[in-house]
Amino acid sequence: MSLQEIALQTVTGLGYDLVEIERSAGGLLRITIDLPWAAEDLRPEGMPEQFVTVEDCEKVTRQLQFALEVDGVDYTRLEVSSPGIDRPLRHEQDFIRFTGEVIDLTLKEAIGAAAEGTGISANRKKFRGTLERTDTGGWQIVWSDAPPVKPGARVSKKRPPAPLQSMGFTLDELREARLAPIVSFKGRAAAPAADEQG
């Protein structure tokens, strides 16, 4: 069996999804797993989305070590982890799950002639914007080319916002798509005062 088949069979057999397999220099084998996703309306009422824990990674590591040894796969070190904040999007279900999120995507080829009259550079391949479903059931990314506001800078309310741009794409046109690794260091929003809670 190939490494892909061994990893897929082991990970799915334990009830997880195989997100990514990576081989690095020095014999490192990195396997990324996730919990199977169910749309919010298919989850039991009030149950939040679950995330991979350290215990999940340990369980998969033990089983994979055994499976890889049985099949004689050569590696020096095995690392099993959750997808992290820059999770790759590979399958249609990933795009459905993360609709409305900010993503980074790279096209296989520059948009070329399709960019004429749009204000988008014809050589552009990389985009960061919000993933949206189109009315026809396809996919698009929506973004603004406004420069990011520096922390502490004041933004004039009179200044008109930069126009939004959008570009439709198919999964076949993508070289790579990932969740944008955006981290907020502002902490939790303040809880509403008791008289506002109704």
Buried (B, 14 or more C-beta within 10 A) or exposed (E): EEBEEBBBEBBEEBEBBBBBBEEEEEEEBBBBBBBEBEEEEEEEEEEEEEEBEEEBBEBBBEBBBEBBEEEEBEBEEBBBBBBEEEBBBBEEEBBBBBEEBBBBBEBEEBBEEEBEEEEBEEEEEEBEBBBBEEEEEEBBBBBEEEEEEEEEEEEEEEEEEEEEBBBEBEBEEBEEBBBBEEEEEEEEEEEEEEEEEE
